[in-house]
Amino acid sequence: MTEPQIFGTHEPKTLEQLHDVASRADRAALMADGHLGYVMPIGGVAAYRNHVSVVGVGFDIACGNAAIRTDLTRAHVAPHLRELADGIQEAISFGVGRKNRADDAPTDHPLFEDPAWEAVPDRHERDRLRAKAREQLGTVGSGNHYVDVFADDDDRIWVGVHFGSRGFGFGVAHGFLALGQNRSWGERVPERETLLDVTSPVGDAYWQLMNLAGRYAYAGREWVARKVVALLGGREQELVHNHHNFAWQEEHGGERFYVVRKGATPAFPRQKGFVGGSMGDDAVIIQGVASDRADVRDLQARALYSTVHGAGRVMSRTAAAGKRTRKGKVLKPGAISRDMMLAWVEQKGVVLRGGGTDESPHVYRRLPDVLAAQGPTVEVLHVLHPLIVVMAGAEEFDPYKD
């Protein structure tokens, strides 16, 4: 094990969690947007020679971002922002356990016939999981998942989305968490480190299904983003798409590793990525730097060619929103009021639909700060200014969020 590369400053518990992961990994790193997670910190990267971490990949397998640059300009959409926001909220399914209610929902996508489904060990569970996945493909969920409309510095319109593999990935993660602890698929087990040997039958089955969940998430994000582009009346000019909760087989320092990124964006030289800020802050299109400088190349290598996936939380959901009973009685007030959140987004000129105070800009770092802390490893290609943000309603609970 080499000493982990750490970008930015972090709370002691986050660093403790990183060093615990690093004690089992061959290489590790922590991005500047890092914060405490389950077993592995959000923003963490870990490389293993023959293993993959179920909890490291996470319960929202293949959560990620997609952004489409359209042929539209700010002038095309500016007079209609509220109407367009309402149209997005109506056309796209947000929230927990929702089915894709659109007439053109991609229920016949070829991935539902992929041989990897056979890796689910029980036929009944396989059929149940596939049926849920079919219903949910192209749904966004809740929590920090969103559909945004942006304008860049040249007034070109972009559509950005953030979500993952929904109930399908959640089921796969919990199934293999149980199998990895010598329990049956579907049993509830502790959320603790579960390293699977990818050369073993159970590890190979997880790897197949994790990658299927990755293809599923890509299909869902692209369907939603393209649906919104069509709703705006535009055409696609460029697609930037990446997972940030996933594992890849990669070469580092002449060796092959299984690299787990939990809330971290791949950023190899010239590889593009879309990184969001918050509902009231700018997002960016970035690119891994292609540098001739040895010190930059060394820093990128120690980062395992990774960068931030967002601005990074500085306040927990409970601290921000407080605690309530199911009937709405306040048990503990939150630090962020809805008036505070709305004042922020209104000052930024953002039209917001949905969203809870646990996702207010107040609970996040500022994206330029975390990007600066990553040093010269990435460069910003486009700054995206939010015009419309659509999320699930404030009271939605979503067990499939990252």
Sequence and secondary structure as in RCSB ss.txt:
>XXXX:A:sequence
MTEPQIFGTHEPKTLEQLHDVASRADRAALMADGHLGYVMPIGGVAAYRNHVSVVGVGFDIACGNAAIRTDLTRA
HVAPHLRELADGIQEAISFGVGRKNRADDAPTDHPLFEDPAWEAVPDRHERDRLRAKAREQLGTVGSGNHYVDVF
ADDDDRIWVGVHFGSRGFGFGVAHGFLALGQNRSWGERVPERETLLDVTSPVGDAYWQLMNLAGRYAYAGREWVA
RKVVALLGGREQELVHNHHNFAWQEEHGGERFYVVRKGATPAFPRQKGFVGGSMGDDAVIIQGVASDRADVRDLQ
ARALYSTVHGAGRVMSRTAAAGKRTRKGKVLKPGAISRDMMLAWVEQKGVVLRGGGTDESPHVYRRLPDVLAAQG
PTVEVLHVLHPLIVVMAGAEEFDPYKD
>XXXX:A:secstr
    EE S   HHHHHHHHHHHTTSSEEEEEEEEE  SSS EEEEEEESSEEEHHHH SSTT EEEEEEEEEEHH
HHGGGHHHHHHHHHHHS BSTT     TT  TT GGGG GGGGGSS HHHHHHHHHHHHHHTT  BSTT EEEEE
EETT EEEEEEEE  HHHHHHHHHHHHHHTTT  TT        EEETTSHHHHHHHHHHHHHHHHHHHHHHHHH
HHHHHHHT  EEEEEEEESEEEEEEEETTEEEEEEEESEEE  BT EEEE   TTS EEEEEE     HHHHHHH
HHTTSEEESSS BSS HHHHHEEE TT  EEEE S  HHHHHHHHHHTT EEES  GGGSGGGB  HHHHHHHTG
GGEEEEEEEEEEEEE   TT   TT  
